[in-house]
């Protein structure tokens, strides 16, 4: 690597660099238009509808026409808005969404007008870190849009989006660590090449699952689309945006969707490499064919996004944050520890069978001890819970008097204490708390859902 | 050409497109003045306190941001270690495990103190 070069990257003639940049720009706009149409069609089919089918063949031009329509709509800027920030926020969002794509590899080295060049705008030793950095810049677009609108709902929606994106970015970043350990590089093109025999999605399955979960949270898509929970927040951070400013946020959202899908493809599904049965054919990984595999893999992820939206209801915000901070992050950290220890043992330490057995026995003993400790703790908690239930049952059997409530409104004749289960005392079905006392006072959880 | 230069070319293209769209929308769309239209999206009453200047929001967001910074810095340390994992060997592994343990202590503390609860 000399003079700012990284392999073949940095040696392209200027016209090729501009050509690639324009091609990526055009591809992203086209993919956005296509994805919006595709999403509407697929979700329609899942809901027994037909979806847009009037404008162009199969309604393909629908999203383009929607874009034009938005351009001819009146722009309403609320009078309380901070005008400068209000204008710059959609530009930040859209620009950040576009430039994150600069390091995604579409294919191997090909010949364009006689020049050997990789099918990738650029690459450097830290390109995955660059994608994360740009994703963080995109957050500015959200929080500034929410704040500058001068309206309550966008402010809350913007904060929610921000909290959500930064929370899931951690889980996302942690899921990359195992990939870097195995690839020995943070450059996207080398990570793809490191998956030549087998994809990382197979050998690092937990990382892959954590990434796929957090990428949905990161892009604010269903079932994690809480910033747009219309029953609570109207439209979230872009409530006060209209016309093409709104279109920029929409564009950024869909480009981000494509970007995280492309990143998943690059890091876990072997990027542009041909999938298994096809990879037996030597020609599958040469020339322009890999672009086709890349497109198919990215479309697979986009379909999963749409599928999730058509299938799952939205999570509650506290459940969502709990899932991110209390499940994804610890699991990712533990997985990193496991992967790194396993990797070290495989490469550095040559163990005899006896030693391996000793190590296995010790780790099983440690796990058993941990399980025993956890059981003791949960038993103690169950006892405490049963005690609380008993108290409630005792109180429920007494007819309330004016003196026993302490409430300004005296109880009705014969009124009994009504027990509402709280989160800390509620009996989880299947726990060890006595069932008879709970049945009497609190209906089981399932009945209330019915 | 430097490997970072193409990013700026793509960035200029994207910025140009976004800025053009945002500016052109003011000329292409109609303008029909109506006082109520420029109020904040609310029940018709101006929000008090105003989000800009006097806005309040739950302190949980601040806590989340602090946690994000801690874990993001953890990531910044984890990445170079992961890339050079095979060269660093056992020493690097032990050092990183100690670092993770160090971070696990405040994490568990905050968990137990309810810093990760949202209700």
Interface residues (C-beta under 8 A of the other chain):
Chain A: X3 X4 X5 X6 X9 X10 X11 X12 X14 X17 X18 X20 X21 X22 X24 X25 X70 X71 X72 X73 X74 X75 X76 X77 X78 X79 X80 X81 X82 X87 X90 X91 X94 X95 X97 X98 X99 X101 X102 X121 X122 X123 X124 X129 X132 X147 X148 X149 X150 X151 X152 X153 X154 X155 X156 X159 X162 X163 X166 X167 X169 X170 X173 X174 X176 X177 X178 X180 X181 X184 X185 X186 X234 X239 X240 X243 X244 X245 X247 X248 X317 X318 X321 X322 X325 X326 X329 X333 X336 X337 X340 X341 X343 X344 X347 X348 X349 X423
Chain B: X1 X2 X3 X4 X5 X6 X7 X9 X10 X11 X13 X14 X15 X17 X18 X19 X21 X22 X24 X25 X26 X28 X29 X30 X31 X32 X37 X38 X39 X40 X41 X42 X46 X47 X50 X51 X52 X55 X57 X60 X61 X64 X65 X67 X68 X71 X72 X75 X78 X79 X82 X83 X84 X85 X86 X89 X90 X93 X96 X97 X100 X104 X111 X116 X117 X118 X119
